[in-house]
């Protein structure tokens, strides 16, 4: 996976990844790595469920 993001100067920098054992709130899949530290007050989605959610959200815009 690409762990880079653009900074203000349009250069790539490493994104901090958080290791752990979480469960996807949608499908129950195991999540081992996240690009943010979870706060515990919001549901966590695996990569596939997050991608599907974003696709549905983008389709509603048009």
PDBQT receptor file of N, H, CA, C and O in Angstrom, charges set to zero:
ATOM      1  N   UNK A   1       0.842  -1.191   0.000  1.00  0.00    +0.000 N 
ATOM      2  CA  UNK A   1       0.000   0.000   0.000  1.00  0.00    +0.000 C 
ATOM      3  C   UNK A   1       0.878   1.242   0.000  1.00  0.00    +0.000 C 
ATOM      4  O   UNK A   1       1.951   1.250   0.604  1.00  0.00    +0.000 OA
ATOM      5  N   UNK A   2       0.430   2.272  -0.667  1.00  0.00    +0.000 N 
ATOM      6  H   UNK A   2      -0.441   2.265  -1.157  1.00  0.00    +0.000 HD
ATOM      7  CA  UNK A   2       1.158   3.523  -0.731  1.00  0.00    +0.000 C 
ATOM      8  C   UNK A   2       0.883   4.333   0.530  1.00  0.00    +0.000 C 
ATOM      9  O   UNK A   2      -0.245   4.773   0.755  1.00  0.00    +0.000 OA
ATOM     10  N   UNK A   3       1.900   4.529   1.345  1.00  0.00    +0.000 N 
ATOM     11  H   UNK A   3       2.816   4.172   1.163  1.00  0.00    +0.000 HD
ATOM     12  CA  UNK A   3       1.745   5.256   2.605  1.00  0.00    +0.000 C 
ATOM     13  C   UNK A   3       2.247   6.684   2.478  1.00  0.00    +0.000 C 
ATOM     14  O   UNK A   3       2.813   7.234   3.423  1.00  0.00    +0.000 OA
ATOM     15  N   UNK A   4       2.041   7.286   1.310  1.00  0.00    +0.000 N 
ATOM     16  H   UNK A   4       1.582   6.840   0.542  1.00  0.00    +0.000 HD
ATOM     17  CA  UNK A   4       2.516   8.637   1.104  1.00  0.00    +0.000 C 
ATOM     18  C   UNK A   4       1.340   9.579   0.915  1.00  0.00    +0.000 C 
ATOM     19  O   UNK A   4       0.260   9.170   0.490  1.00  0.00    +0.000 OA
ATOM     20  N   UNK A   5       1.562  10.843   1.237  1.00  0.00    +0.000 N 
ATOM     21  H   UNK A   5       2.440  11.176   1.582  1.00  0.00    +0.000 HD
ATOM     22  CA  UNK A   5       0.566  11.879   0.985  1.00  0.00    +0.000 C 
ATOM     23  C   UNK A   5       1.304  13.135   0.545  1.00  0.00    +0.000 C 
ATOM     24  O   UNK A   5       2.496  13.294   0.810  1.00  0.00    +0.000 OA
ATOM     25  N   UNK A   6       0.587  14.018  -0.124  1.00  0.00    +0.000 N 
ATOM     26  H   UNK A   6      -0.381  13.889  -0.339  1.00  0.00    +0.000 HD
ATOM     27  CA  UNK A   6       1.192  15.263  -0.591  1.00  0.00    +0.000 C 
ATOM     28  C   UNK A   6       1.214  16.268   0.546  1.00  0.00    +0.000 C 
ATOM     29  O   UNK A   6       0.247  16.388   1.299  1.00  0.00    +0.000 OA
ATOM     30  N   UNK A   7       2.322  16.992   0.670  1.00  0.00    +0.000 N 
ATOM     31  H   UNK A   7       3.108  16.895   0.058  1.00  0.00    +0.000 HD
ATOM     32  CA  UNK A   7       2.351  18.072   1.646  1.00  0.00    +0.000 C 
ATOM     33  C   UNK A   7       2.092  19.389   0.919  1.00  0.00    +0.000 C 
ATOM     34  O   UNK A   7       1.827  19.391  -0.283  1.00  0.00    +0.000 OA
ATOM     35  N   UNK A   8       2.165  20.495   1.630  1.00  0.00    +0.000 N 
ATOM     36  H   UNK A   8       2.379  20.494   2.606  1.00  0.00    +0.000 HD
ATOM     37  CA  UNK A   8       1.830  21.799   1.047  1.00  0.00    +0.000 C 
ATOM     38  C   UNK A   8       2.740  22.202  -0.103  1.00  0.00    +0.000 C 
ATOM     39  O   UNK A   8       2.351  23.017  -0.940  1.00  0.00    +0.000 OA
ATOM     40  N   UNK A   9       3.931  21.650  -0.156  1.00  0.00    +0.000 N 
ATOM     41  H   UNK A   9       4.247  20.988   0.524  1.00  0.00    +0.000 HD
ATOM     42  CA  UNK A   9       4.864  21.992  -1.225  1.00  0.00    +0.000 C 
ATOM     43  C   UNK A   9       4.799  20.995  -2.381  1.00  0.00    +0.000 C 
ATOM     44  O   UNK A   9       5.706  20.951  -3.212  1.00  0.00    +0.000 OA
ATOM     45  N   UNK A  10       3.727  20.192  -2.439  1.00  0.00    +0.000 N 
ATOM     46  H   UNK A  10       2.990  20.228  -1.765  1.00  0.00    +0.000 HD
ATOM     47  CA  UNK A  10       3.538  19.180  -3.481  1.00  0.00    +0.000 C 
ATOM     48  C   UNK A  10       4.637  18.130  -3.492  1.00  0.00    +0.000 C 
ATOM     49  O   UNK A  10       4.961  17.574  -4.541  1.00  0.00    +0.000 OA
ATOM     50  N   UNK A  11       5.206  17.859  -2.334  1.00  0.00    +0.000 N 
ATOM     51  H   UNK A  11       4.943  18.311  -1.482  1.00  0.00    +0.000 HD
ATOM     52  CA  UNK A  11       6.175  16.790  -2.182  1.00  0.00    +0.000 C 
ATOM     53  C   UNK A  11       5.514  15.658  -1.408  1.00  0.00    +0.000 C 
ATOM     54  O   UNK A  11       4.609  15.884  -0.605  1.00  0.00    +0.000 OA
ATOM     55  N   UNK A  12       5.975  14.443  -1.657  1.00  0.00    +0.000 N 
ATOM     56  H   UNK A  12       6.711  14.259  -2.309  1.00  0.00    +0.000 HD
ATOM     57  CA  UNK A  12       5.433  13.307  -0.925  1.00  0.00    +0.000 C 
ATOM     58  C   UNK A  12       6.141  13.166   0.413  1.00  0.00    +0.000 C 
ATOM     59  O   UNK A  12       7.350  13.374   0.519  1.00  0.00    +0.000 OA
ATOM     60  N   UNK A  13       5.371  12.810   1.427  1.00  0.00    +0.000 N 
ATOM     61  H   UNK A  13       4.389  12.641   1.340  1.00  0.00    +0.000 HD
ATOM     62  CA  UNK A  13       5.938  12.510   2.732  1.00  0.00    +0.000 C 
ATOM     63  C   UNK A  13       5.273  11.241   3.249  1.00  0.00    +0.000 C 
ATOM     64  O   UNK A  13       4.143  10.926   2.877  1.00  0.00    +0.000 OA
ATOM     65  N   UNK A  14       5.975  10.524   4.097  1.00  0.00    +0.000 N 
ATOM     66  H   UNK A  14       6.894  10.780   4.399  1.00  0.00    +0.000 HD
ATOM     67  CA  UNK A  14       5.430   9.287   4.655  1.00  0.00    +0.000 C 
ATOM     68  C   UNK A  14       4.253   9.583   5.562  1.00  0.00    +0.000 C 
ATOM     69  O   UNK A  14       4.280  10.537   6.340  1.00  0.00    +0.000 OA
ATOM     70  N   UNK A  15       3.223   8.766   5.460  1.00  0.00    +0.000 N 
ATOM     71  H   UNK A  15       3.200   7.991   4.828  1.00  0.00    +0.000 HD
ATOM     72  CA  UNK A  15       2.051   8.873   6.317  1.00  0.00    +0.000 C 
ATOM     73  C   UNK A  15       2.228   7.880   7.460  1.00  0.00    +0.000 C 
ATOM     74  O   UNK A  15       2.576   6.720   7.238  1.00  0.00    +0.000 OA
ATOM     75  N   UNK A  16       1.988   8.340   8.674  1.00  0.00    +0.000 N 
ATOM     76  H   UNK A  16       1.705   9.282   8.855  1.00  0.00    +0.000 HD
ATOM     77  CA  UNK A  16       2.099   7.448   9.820  1.00  0.00    +0.000 C 
ATOM     78  C   UNK A  16       0.942   6.465   9.786  1.00  0.00    +0.000 C 
ATOM     79  O   UNK A  16      -0.216   6.856   9.636  1.00  0.00    +0.000 OA
ATOM     80  N   UNK A  17       1.263   5.186   9.927  1.00  0.00    +0.000 N 
ATOM     81  H   UNK A  17       2.203   4.868  10.050  1.00  0.00    +0.000 HD
ATOM     82  CA  UNK A  17       0.256   4.135   9.969  1.00  0.00    +0.000 C 
ATOM     83  C   UNK A  17       0.216   3.566  11.381  1.00  0.00    +0.000 C 
ATOM     84  O   UNK A  17       1.254   3.382  12.016  1.00  0.00    +0.000 OA
ATOM     85  N   UNK A  18      -0.977   3.293  11.860  1.00  0.00    +0.000 N 
ATOM     86  H   UNK A  18      -1.821   3.443  11.344  1.00  0.00    +0.000 HD
ATOM     87  CA  UNK A  18      -1.183   2.765  13.208  1.00  0.00    +0.000 C 
ATOM     88  C   UNK A  18      -1.499   1.277  13.123  1.00  0.00    +0.000 C 
ATOM     89  O   UNK A  18      -2.406   0.868  12.398  1.00  0.00    +0.000 OA
ATOM     90  N   UNK A  19      -0.753   0.477  13.861  1.00  0.00    +0.000 N 
ATOM     91  H   UNK A  19      -0.017   0.809  14.450  1.00  0.00    +0.000 HD
ATOM     92  CA  UNK A  19      -0.929  -0.971  13.895  1.00  0.00    +0.000 C 
ATOM     93  C   UNK A  19      -1.855  -1.346  15.042  1.00  0.00    +0.000 C 
ATOM     94  O   UNK A  19      -1.804  -0.736  16.110  1.00  0.00    +0.000 OA
ATOM     95  N   UNK A  20      -2.693  -2.338  14.827  1.00  0.00    +0.000 N 
ATOM     96  H   UNK A  20      -2.735  -2.833  13.960  1.00  0.00    +0.000 HD
ATOM     97  CA  UNK A  20      -3.589  -2.784  15.887  1.00  0.00    +0.000 C 
ATOM     98  C   UNK A  20      -4.464  -3.923  15.424  1.00  0.00    +0.000 C 
ATOM     99  O   UNK A  20      -4.262  -4.469  14.339  1.00  0.00    +0.000 OA
ATOM    100  N   UNK A  21      -5.416  -4.278  16.224  1.00  0.00    +0.000 N 
ATOM    101  H   UNK A  21      -5.580  -3.835  17.106  1.00  0.00    +0.000 HD
ATOM    102  CA  UNK A  21      -6.390  -5.326  15.907  1.00  0.00    +0.000 C 
ATOM    103  C   UNK A  21      -7.785  -4.749  16.082  1.00  0.00    +0.000 C 
ATOM    104  O   UNK A  21      -8.294  -4.653  17.198  1.00  0.00    +0.000 OA
ATOM    105  N   UNK A  22      -8.404  -4.360  14.954  1.00  0.00    +0.000 N 
ATOM    106  H   UNK A  22      -7.990  -4.438  14.047  1.00  0.00    +0.000 HD
ATOM    107  CA  UNK A  22      -9.733  -3.785  14.965  1.00  0.00    +0.000 C 
ATOM    108  C   UNK A  22     -10.638  -4.628  14.082  1.00  0.00    +0.000 C 
ATOM    109  O   UNK A  22     -10.173  -5.498  13.346  1.00  0.00    +0.000 OA
ATOM    110  N   UNK A  23     -11.920  -4.365  14.163  1.00  0.00    +0.000 N 
ATOM    111  H   UNK A  23     -12.298  -3.659  14.761  1.00  0.00    +0.000 HD
ATOM    112  CA  UNK A  23     -12.912  -5.081  13.365  1.00  0.00    +0.000 C 
ATOM    113  C   UNK A  23     -13.750  -4.068  12.595  1.00  0.00    +0.000 C 
ATOM    114  O   UNK A  23     -14.181  -3.053  13.143  1.00  0.00    +0.000 OA
ATOM    115  N   UNK A  24     -13.975  -4.358  11.318  1.00  0.00    +0.000 N 
ATOM    116  H   UNK A  24     -13.625  -5.182  10.873  1.00  0.00    +0.000 HD
ATOM    117  CA  UNK A  24     -14.803  -3.499  10.477  1.00  0.00    +0.000 C 
ATOM    118  C   UNK A  24     -16.228  -3.481  11.017  1.00  0.00    +0.000 C 
ATOM    119  O   UNK A  24     -16.803  -4.531  11.306  1.00  0.00    +0.000 OA
ATOM    120  N   UNK A  25     -16.784  -2.303  11.150  1.00  0.00    +0.000 N 
ATOM    121  H   UNK A  25     -16.317  -1.451  10.915  1.00  0.00    +0.000 HD
ATOM    122  CA  UNK A  25     -18.148  -2.140  11.665  1.00  0.00    +0.000 C 
ATOM    123  C   UNK A  25     -19.210  -2.626  10.686  1.00  0.00    +0.000 C 
ATOM    124  O   UNK A  25     -20.334  -2.923  11.090  1.00  0.00    +0.000 OA
ATOM    125  N   UNK A  26     -18.864  -2.709   9.401  1.00  0.00    +0.000 N 
ATOM    126  H   UNK A  26     -17.950  -2.468   9.073  1.00  0.00    +0.000 HD
ATOM    127  CA  UNK A  26     -19.829  -3.122   8.377  1.00  0.00    +0.000 C 
ATOM    128  C   UNK A  26     -19.837  -4.632   8.157  1.00  0.00    +0.000 C 
ATOM    129  O   UNK A  26     -20.889  -5.267   8.230  1.00  0.00    +0.000 OA
ATOM    130  N   UNK A  27     -18.661  -5.206   7.886  1.00  0.00    +0.000 N 
ATOM    131  H   UNK A  27     -17.807  -4.690   7.826  1.00  0.00    +0.000 HD
ATOM    132  CA  UNK A  27     -18.616  -6.614   7.464  1.00  0.00    +0.000 C 
ATOM    133  C   UNK A  27     -17.932  -7.536   8.465  1.00  0.00    +0.000 C 
ATOM    134  O   UNK A  27     -17.967  -8.755   8.299  1.00  0.00    +0.000 OA
ATOM    135  N   UNK A  28     -17.314  -6.982   9.494  1.00  0.00    +0.000 N 
ATOM    136  H   UNK A  28     -17.285  -5.991   9.629  1.00  0.00    +0.000 HD
ATOM    137  CA  UNK A  28     -16.649  -7.801  10.502  1.00  0.00    +0.000 C 
ATOM    138  C   UNK A  28     -15.239  -8.228  10.138  1.00  0.00    +0.000 C 
ATOM    139  O   UNK A  28     -14.630  -9.020  10.858  1.00  0.00    +0.000 OA
ATOM    140  N   UNK A  29     -14.709  -7.719   9.034  1.00  0.00    +0.000 N 
ATOM    141  H   UNK A  29     -15.203  -7.075   8.449  1.00  0.00    +0.000 HD
ATOM    142  CA  UNK A  29     -13.353  -8.082   8.616  1.00  0.00    +0.000 C 
ATOM    143  C   UNK A  29     -12.328  -7.550   9.614  1.00  0.00    +0.000 C 
ATOM    144  O   UNK A  29     -12.555  -6.549  10.294  1.00  0.00    +0.000 OA
ATOM    145  N   UNK A  30     -11.208  -8.239   9.681  1.00  0.00    +0.000 N 
ATOM    146  H   UNK A  30     -11.024  -9.052   9.129  1.00  0.00    +0.000 HD
ATOM    147  CA  UNK A  30     -10.115  -7.840  10.555  1.00  0.00    +0.000 C 
ATOM    148  C   UNK A  30      -9.376  -6.653   9.934  1.00  0.00    +0.000 C 
ATOM    149  O   UNK A  30      -9.100  -6.653   8.734  1.00  0.00    +0.000 OA
ATOM    150  N   UNK A  31      -9.060  -5.656  10.738  1.00  0.00    +0.000 N 
ATOM    151  H   UNK A  31      -9.285  -5.657  11.712  1.00  0.00    +0.000 HD
ATOM    152  CA  UNK A  31      -8.292  -4.492  10.295  1.00  0.00    +0.000 C 
ATOM    153  C   UNK A  31      -7.009  -4.475  11.109  1.00  0.00    +0.000 C 
ATOM    154  O   UNK A  31      -7.055  -4.439  12.338  1.00  0.00    +0.000 OA
ATOM    155  N   UNK A  32      -5.863  -4.501  10.435  1.00  0.00    +0.000 N 
ATOM    156  H   UNK A  32      -5.825  -4.531   9.436  1.00  0.00    +0.000 HD
ATOM    157  CA  UNK A  32      -4.564  -4.542  11.110  1.00  0.00    +0.000 C 
ATOM    158  C   UNK A  32      -3.834  -3.206  11.085  1.00  0.00    +0.000 C 
ATOM    159  O   UNK A  32      -2.947  -2.971  11.906  1.00  0.00    +0.000 OA
ATOM    160  N   UNK A  33      -4.201  -2.319  10.143  1.00  0.00    +0.000 N 
ATOM    161  H   UNK A  33      -4.922  -2.510   9.476  1.00  0.00    +0.000 HD
ATOM    162  CA  UNK A  33      -3.449  -1.081   9.954  1.00  0.00    +0.000 C 
ATOM    163  C   UNK A  33      -4.405   0.031   9.537  1.00  0.00    +0.000 C 
ATOM    164  O   UNK A  33      -5.283  -0.174   8.698  1.00  0.00    +0.000 OA
ATOM    165  N   UNK A  34      -4.227   1.211  10.130  1.00  0.00    +0.000 N 
ATOM    166  H   UNK A  34      -3.514   1.377  10.811  1.00  0.00    +0.000 HD
ATOM    167  CA  UNK A  34      -5.052   2.372   9.805  1.00  0.00    +0.000 C 
ATOM    168  C   UNK A  34      -4.162   3.594   9.605  1.00  0.00    +0.000 C 
ATOM    169  O   UNK A  34      -3.109   3.693  10.235  1.00  0.00    +0.000 OA
ATOM    170  N   UNK A  35      -4.566   4.533   8.734  1.00  0.00    +0.000 N 
ATOM    171  H   UNK A  35      -5.422   4.452   8.223  1.00  0.00    +0.000 HD
ATOM    172  CA  UNK A  35      -3.786   5.751   8.515  1.00  0.00    +0.000 C 
ATOM    173  C   UNK A  35      -4.084   6.830   9.556  1.00  0.00    +0.000 C 
ATOM    174  O   UNK A  35      -3.669   7.977   9.389  1.00  0.00    +0.000 OA
ATOM    175  N   UNK A  36      -4.791   6.479  10.617  1.00  0.00    +0.000 N 
ATOM    176  H   UNK A  36      -5.128   5.547  10.752  1.00  0.00    +0.000 HD
ATOM    177  CA  UNK A  36      -5.122   7.414  11.695  1.00  0.00    +0.000 C 
ATOM    178  C   UNK A  36      -5.268   6.614  12.976  1.00  0.00    +0.000 C 
ATOM    179  O   UNK A  36      -5.478   5.401  12.941  1.00  0.00    +0.000 OA
ATOM    180  N   UNK A  37      -5.158   7.288  14.093  1.00  0.00    +0.000 N 
ATOM    181  H   UNK A  37      -4.988   8.273  14.121  1.00  0.00    +0.000 HD
ATOM    182  CA  UNK A  37      -5.365   6.626  15.374  1.00  0.00    +0.000 C 
ATOM    183  C   UNK A  37      -6.854   6.681  15.704  1.00  0.00    +0.000 C 
ATOM    184  O   UNK A  37      -7.402   7.770  15.867  1.00  0.00    +0.000 OA
ATOM    185  N   UNK A  38      -7.514   5.538  15.806  1.00  0.00    +0.000 N 
ATOM    186  H   UNK A  38      -7.068   4.653  15.674  1.00  0.00    +0.000 HD
ATOM    187  CA  UNK A  38      -8.955   5.549  16.064  1.00  0.00    +0.000 C 
ATOM    188  C   UNK A  38      -9.274   6.097  17.447  1.00  0.00    +0.000 C 
ATOM    189  O   UNK A  38      -8.568   5.827  18.418  1.00  0.00    +0.000 OA
ATOM    190  N   UNK A  39     -10.347   6.870  17.518  1.00  0.00    +0.000 N 
ATOM    191  H   UNK A  39     -10.921   7.089  16.729  1.00  0.00    +0.000 HD
ATOM    192  CA  UNK A  39     -10.730   7.498  18.783  1.00  0.00    +0.000 C 
ATOM    193  C   UNK A  39     -11.692   6.635  19.585  1.00  0.00    +0.000 C 
ATOM    194  O   UNK A  39     -11.865   6.844  20.786  1.00  0.00    +0.000 OA
ATOM    195  N   UNK A  40     -12.318   5.667  18.925  1.00  0.00    +0.000 N 
ATOM    196  H   UNK A  40     -12.177   5.498  17.949  1.00  0.00    +0.000 HD
ATOM    197  CA  UNK A  40     -13.244   4.785  19.613  1.00  0.00    +0.000 C 
ATOM    198  C   UNK A  40     -14.684   5.262  19.589  1.00  0.00    +0.000 C 
ATOM    199  O   UNK A  40     -15.587   4.510  19.956  1.00  0.00    +0.000 OA
ATOM    200  N   UNK A  41     -14.919   6.501  19.161  1.00  0.00    +0.000 N 
ATOM    201  H   UNK A  41     -14.186   7.112  18.862  1.00  0.00    +0.000 HD
ATOM    202  CA  UNK A  41     -16.289   7.019  19.143  1.00  0.00    +0.000 C 
ATOM    203  C   UNK A  41     -16.926   6.989  17.751  1.00  0.00    +0.000 C 
ATOM    204  O   UNK A  41     -18.064   7.425  17.579  1.00  0.00    +0.000 OA
ATOM    205  N   UNK A  42     -16.200   6.480  16.769  1.00  0.00    +0.000 N 
ATOM    206  H   UNK A  42     -15.276   6.125  16.909  1.00  0.00    +0.000 HD
ATOM    207  CA  UNK A  42     -16.731   6.376  15.408  1.00  0.00    +0.000 C 
ATOM    208  C   UNK A  42     -16.504   4.966  14.884  1.00  0.00    +0.000 C 
ATOM    209  O   UNK A  42     -15.547   4.304  15.287  1.00  0.00    +0.000 OA
ATOM    210  N   UNK A  43     -17.373   4.497  13.988  1.00  0.00    +0.000 N 
ATOM    211  H   UNK A  43     -18.150   5.035  13.661  1.00  0.00    +0.000 HD
ATOM    212  CA  UNK A  43     -17.190   3.151  13.437  1.00  0.00    +0.000 C 
ATOM    213  C   UNK A  43     -15.953   3.095  12.544  1.00  0.00    +0.000 C 
ATOM    214  O   UNK A  43     -15.588   4.083  11.908  1.00  0.00    +0.000 OA
ATOM    215  N   UNK A  44     -15.318   1.933  12.506  1.00  0.00    +0.000 N 
ATOM    216  H   UNK A  44     -15.615   1.130  13.023  1.00  0.00    +0.000 HD
ATOM    217  CA  UNK A  44     -14.168   1.706  11.639  1.00  0.00    +0.000 C 
ATOM    218  C   UNK A  44     -14.600   0.851  10.461  1.00  0.00    +0.000 C 
ATOM    219  O   UNK A  44     -15.377  -0.091  10.618  1.00  0.00    +0.000 OA
ATOM    220  N   UNK A  45     -14.092   1.185   9.277  1.00  0.00    +0.000 N 
ATOM    221  H   UNK A  45     -13.461   1.950   9.150  1.00  0.00    +0.000 HD
ATOM    222  CA  UNK A  45     -14.408   0.431   8.073  1.00  0.00    +0.000 C 
ATOM    223  C   UNK A  45     -13.135  -0.144   7.481  1.00  0.00    +0.000 C 
ATOM    224  O   UNK A  45     -12.091   0.509   7.483  1.00  0.00    +0.000 OA
ATOM    225  N   UNK A  46     -13.221  -1.379   6.970  1.00  0.00    +0.000 N 
ATOM    226  H   UNK A  46     -14.068  -1.909   6.969  1.00  0.00    +0.000 HD
ATOM    227  CA  UNK A  46     -12.100  -1.963   6.251  1.00  0.00    +0.000 C 
ATOM    228  C   UNK A  46     -11.968  -1.232   4.907  1.00  0.00    +0.000 C 
ATOM    229  O   UNK A  46     -12.831  -0.434   4.540  1.00  0.00    +0.000 OA
ATOM    230  N   UNK A  47     -10.912  -1.507   4.201  1.00  0.00    +0.000 N 
ATOM    231  H   UNK A  47     -10.212  -2.155   4.499  1.00  0.00    +0.000 HD
ATOM    232  CA  UNK A  47     -10.650  -0.834   2.925  1.00  0.00    +0.000 C 
ATOM    233  C   UNK A  47     -11.791  -1.046   1.931  1.00  0.00    +0.000 C 
ATOM    234  O   UNK A  47     -12.218  -0.102   1.267  1.00  0.00    +0.000 OA
ATOM    235  N   UNK A  48     -12.284  -2.277   1.828  1.00  0.00    +0.000 N 
ATOM    236  H   UNK A  48     -11.937  -3.044   2.367  1.00  0.00    +0.000 HD
ATOM    237  CA  UNK A  48     -13.354  -2.562   0.862  1.00  0.00    +0.000 C 
ATOM    238  C   UNK A  48     -14.645  -1.832   1.214  1.00  0.00    +0.000 C 
ATOM    239  O   UNK A  48     -15.279  -1.244   0.338  1.00  0.00    +0.000 OA
ATOM    240  N   UNK A  49     -15.041  -1.862   2.484  1.00  0.00    +0.000 N 
ATOM    241  H   UNK A  49     -14.526  -2.340   3.195  1.00  0.00    +0.000 HD
ATOM    242  CA  UNK A  49     -16.277  -1.184   2.896  1.00  0.00    +0.000 C 
ATOM    243  C   UNK A  49     -16.140   0.331   2.764  1.00  0.00    +0.000 C 
ATOM    244  O   UNK A  49     -17.096   1.010   2.389  1.00  0.00    +0.000 OA
ATOM    245  N   UNK A  50     -14.970   0.856   3.066  1.00  0.00    +0.000 N 
ATOM    246  H   UNK A  50     -14.193   0.305   3.370  1.00  0.00    +0.000 HD
ATOM    247  CA  UNK A  50     -14.746   2.296   2.918  1.00  0.00    +0.000 C 
ATOM    248  C   UNK A  50     -14.858   2.694   1.448  1.00  0.00    +0.000 C 
ATOM    249  O   UNK A  50     -15.483   3.703   1.119  1.00  0.00    +0.000 OA
ATOM    250  N   UNK A  51     -14.253   1.904   0.573  1.00  0.00    +0.000 N 
ATOM    251  H   UNK A  51     -13.745   1.085   0.841  1.00  0.00    +0.000 HD
ATOM    252  CA  UNK A  51     -14.311   2.184  -0.867  1.00  0.00    +0.000 C 
ATOM    253  C   UNK A  51     -15.759   2.152  -1.360  1.00  0.00    +0.000 C 
ATOM    254  O   UNK A  51     -16.173   3.028  -2.119  1.00  0.00    +0.000 OA
ATOM    255  N   UNK A  52     -16.530   1.148  -0.934  1.00  0.00    +0.000 N 
ATOM    256  H   UNK A  52     -16.194   0.436  -0.317  1.00  0.00    +0.000 HD
ATOM    257  CA  UNK A  52     -17.937   1.060  -1.335  1.00  0.00    +0.000 C 
ATOM    258  C   UNK A  52     -18.738   2.251  -0.819  1.00  0.00    +0.000 C 
ATOM    259  O   UNK A  52     -19.581   2.793  -1.534  1.00  0.00    +0.000 OA
ATOM    260  N   UNK A  53     -18.480   2.651   0.402  1.00  0.00    +0.000 N 
ATOM    261  H   UNK A  53     -17.796   2.210   0.983  1.00  0.00    +0.000 HD
ATOM    262  CA  UNK A  53     -19.192   3.798   0.980  1.00  0.00    +0.000 C 
ATOM    263  C   UNK A  53     -18.886   5.070   0.190  1.00  0.00    +0.000 C 
ATOM    264  O   UNK A  53     -19.787   5.864  -0.080  1.00  0.00    +0.000 OA
ATOM    265  N   UNK A  54     -17.627   5.265  -0.178  1.00  0.00    +0.000 N 
ATOM    266  H   UNK A  54     -16.895   4.620   0.041  1.00  0.00    +0.000 HD
ATOM    267  CA  UNK A  54     -17.247   6.454  -0.941  1.00  0.00    +0.000 C 
ATOM    268  C   UNK A  54     -17.875   6.432  -2.334  1.00  0.00    +0.000 C 
ATOM    269  O   UNK A  54     -18.294   7.474  -2.837  1.00  0.00    +0.000 OA
ATOM    270  N   UNK A  55     -17.945   5.260  -2.959  1.00  0.00    +0.000 N 
ATOM    271  H   UNK A  55     -17.604   4.413  -2.550  1.00  0.00    +0.000 HD
ATOM    272  CA  UNK A  55     -18.572   5.156  -4.280  1.00  0.00    +0.000 C 
ATOM    273  C   UNK A  55     -20.052   5.506  -4.202  1.00  0.00    +0.000 C 
ATOM    274  O   UNK A  55     -20.565   6.225  -5.059  1.00  0.00    +0.000 OA
ATOM    275  N   UNK A  56     -20.741   5.002  -3.180  1.00  0.00    +0.000 N 
ATOM    276  H   UNK A  56     -20.323   4.418  -2.484  1.00  0.00    +0.000 HD
ATOM    277  CA  UNK A  56     -22.170   5.331  -3.012  1.00  0.00    +0.000 C 
ATOM    278  C   UNK A  56     -22.345   6.826  -2.781  1.00  0.00    +0.000 C 
ATOM    279  O   UNK A  56     -23.256   7.444  -3.331  1.00  0.00    +0.000 OA
ATOM    280  N   UNK A  57     -21.476   7.397  -1.972  1.00  0.00    +0.000 N 
ATOM    281  H   UNK A  57     -20.736   6.894  -1.525  1.00  0.00    +0.000 HD
ATOM    282  CA  UNK A  57     -21.566   8.826  -1.673  1.00  0.00    +0.000 C 
ATOM    283  C   UNK A  57     -21.338   9.663  -2.931  1.00  0.00    +0.000 C 
ATOM    284  O   UNK A  57     -22.037  10.650  -3.161  1.00  0.00    +0.000 OA
ATOM    285  N   UNK A  58     -20.362   9.265  -3.738  1.00  0.00    +0.000 N 
ATOM    286  H   UNK A  58     -19.795   8.463  -3.551  1.00  0.00    +0.000 HD
ATOM    287  CA  UNK A  58     -20.072  10.003  -4.970  1.00  0.00    +0.000 C 
ATOM    288  C   UNK A  58     -21.197   9.864  -5.985  1.00  0.00    +0.000 C 
ATOM    289  O   UNK A  58     -21.460  10.803  -6.736  1.00  0.00    +0.000 OA
ATOM    290  N   UNK A  59     -21.864   8.718  -6.026  1.00  0.00    +0.000 N 
ATOM    291  H   UNK A  59     -21.649   7.955  -5.416  1.00  0.00    +0.000 HD
ATOM    292  CA  UNK A  59     -22.971   8.522  -6.966  1.00  0.00    +0.000 C 
ATOM    293  C   UNK A  59     -24.155   9.402  -6.608  1.00  0.00    +0.000 C 
ATOM    294  O   UNK A  59     -24.887   9.841  -7.496  1.00  0.00    +0.000 OA
ATOM    295  N   UNK A  60     -24.356   9.667  -5.333  1.00  0.00    +0.000 N 
ATOM    296  H   UNK A  60     -23.762   9.310  -4.612  1.00  0.00    +0.000 HD
ATOM    297  CA  UNK A  60     -25.484  10.506  -4.907  1.00  0.00    +0.000 C 
ATOM    298  C   UNK A  60     -25.280  11.965  -5.278  1.00  0.00    +0.000 C 
ATOM    299  O   UNK A  60     -26.245  12.729  -5.324  1.00  0.00    +0.000 OA
ATOM    300  N   UNK A  61     -24.062  12.360  -5.541  1.00  0.00    +0.000 N 
ATOM    301  H   UNK A  61     -23.278  11.740  -5.504  1.00  0.00    +0.000 HD
ATOM    302  CA  UNK A  61     -23.786  13.762  -5.886  1.00  0.00    +0.000 C 
ATOM    303  C   UNK A  61     -24.318  14.128  -7.260  1.00  0.00    +0.000 C 
ATOM    304  O   UNK A  61     -24.613  15.295  -7.517  1.00  0.00    +0.000 OA
ATOM    305  N   UNK A  62     -24.446  13.149  -8.147  1.00  0.00    +0.000 N 
ATOM    306  H   UNK A  62     -24.207  12.201  -7.939  1.00  0.00    +0.000 HD
ATOM    307  CA  UNK A  62     -24.818  13.448  -9.532  1.00  0.00    +0.000 C 
ATOM    308  C   UNK A  62     -26.241  13.149  -9.814  1.00  0.00    +0.000 C 
ATOM    309  O   UNK A  62     -26.703  13.349 -10.937  1.00  0.00    +0.000 OA
TER     310      UNK A  62
